[in-house]
Structure formats: C-alpha cells, structure tokens
Amino acid sequence: MSQLDVHFWPDNKRIQVRSGTTLLDAGRRAKVQIRTRCDGKAACLMCKVIVKDQSGLAPLNNNERFKLGSQAEEGYRLACQARVVGAVTVEVLEDPLKAAIRKQLAKQAEDDDLF
C-alpha cells in the first residue's frame, strides 16, 4: 500500500501515512500539536484545522458536516474525522490561549518601543 504525504503548517512538518488515516493520527505521528479533549470522538471541536485544497481528504462525513456547519465551506475540517486519501497540506490553528499571550507580548514590546 502506498504512503501519502501530509504536510502540517505552521510547523512545516511532513509525514507519510496510509490512506484512511485521520489528520489527528497523522499529526500525532508527526509530533504536531493538535488540540483535542474528546480524543477523536468529534465532541469537543477543538481539533479544527484548515485545509484549503481538500482533494487529498475523504468527503466530510455527516457528523463532521453537522458539527462544522458553515465553517466547512470555509475549509475547516475536524482533524479527528478527516481521513487522508491523497497528498494534503493542513493548517493547524494556534491555541487560543497561546495566541492571546503572543498578542499581549507583542503589544508590550510595541509599547516599550514607544518609550
């Protein structure tokens, strides 16, 4: 069975996986941090990722479509549900707490530059 290339951004990590592997499992194997609380049961919605070209993924299942709603049309997928069927590039979203801290630190640095 051939291996398929999964490329994770912004970590710039690649991994080869078998067809049918979830993005969450591929991320774990590549040591890419994808947040989850429900361990892959599509309950917490924390594992949302963005996949602009979804030709390398199986179509959304009913559960994923229901949970994502209109976000599915914007390229969002649940990493625990999205299954690899071809080469794919995945954008992993930044943890909201880390994003808030990063923004606060950037603002402080900007304020320090003013004085």
N, C-alpha and C positions, 0 to 999 in steps of 0.2 A: 504494500500500500504506500502510495507516495505521501510525502510530507508537504504541508502547506505553510507558507511564510506568514507570520503575524508580526506586524511592526507596531510597537507602542510608542506614542508621543505623550508628553514631552520628554520621557526618559530615554528615547532613542534606543530602545532595546528590541531585538528581534528574536523570534523563536520559531522552530519548526514543529508543527503539530499534525496529528491525524485529522482527517475530515470528521466532523461531528463534535470536536472538542469545543467546549464553551469558551468564550473570551475570558471568563473568570478563571477557569482552569489554566488556560494559556498564560494569563497574567501571573498567576501564582508560580508556574514553572519558570517564567522569565524573571521572577523576583520583582515584579511591578506591583506597586501598592494600589489595589482597587478596593475601596471601602465596601464592607458588607456587614450586616448584623444578623441576617437570617440564614447565612451560609448557603446561598444559592437557591432559595425557595421562592424568589420573586415577591417577597413580603415586605421588605424594608425599603426598596427602591434606591438604596444608597449606591448601588454599583452602576449607576447610569454612566455611559460613555457616549462619545460622538463618533460616528462612522459616516464620513461623507459619501464614500463610494461603497455601497452595501452589496455589490455584486459578489463579493467573497464570503457573504454570510447567507445562511438559510433565511427564508422569509420569516417575518415576525410570526410567532405563534399567537393564538387567541389571548392567552394570559398576558403576554408582553404587550400586545396591542391595547388591551383593556387598561393595563396599568399605566402605560405611557400616554395614552390619549393623543392629543395633537402634537406632543413632543416627538412622536415617532416620525411625523412629516418633516421635522427639523433635523433628522439624522440621529436622534437619540436611540440607544438600544440599552437593554439590561444585560450587563456582561454575564450574568448567571444564566440567561436564557438564550442569548445569541450564539449560534453554532457556526463554526468555520466550515466553509465548503470550497474556499479558494483563498488566494492571497488577499490580505486585508490590512489596512492601516487604521489604527484605533487611537483616538484622542482620549486620554484619561483625564477626567476633570479634577481640579485641585480640591483638596479637602477644604470645606468652608471655613473651619477654624484657622487652618494654616493660611488661607487667603486673607482672612481678616488681620491676622498678625503681620503678614507680609506687607499689607497696605498700611498698617499703623506704623511699622518700622520705616517704610518709605516716606511717609508723611513726616515723621520725626526727623529723618535725615534731611528732608527738604527744609523743614523749619530751622534746623541747625545751620543750614547753608545761608539763611537769611541774616544771621547774626554774626 
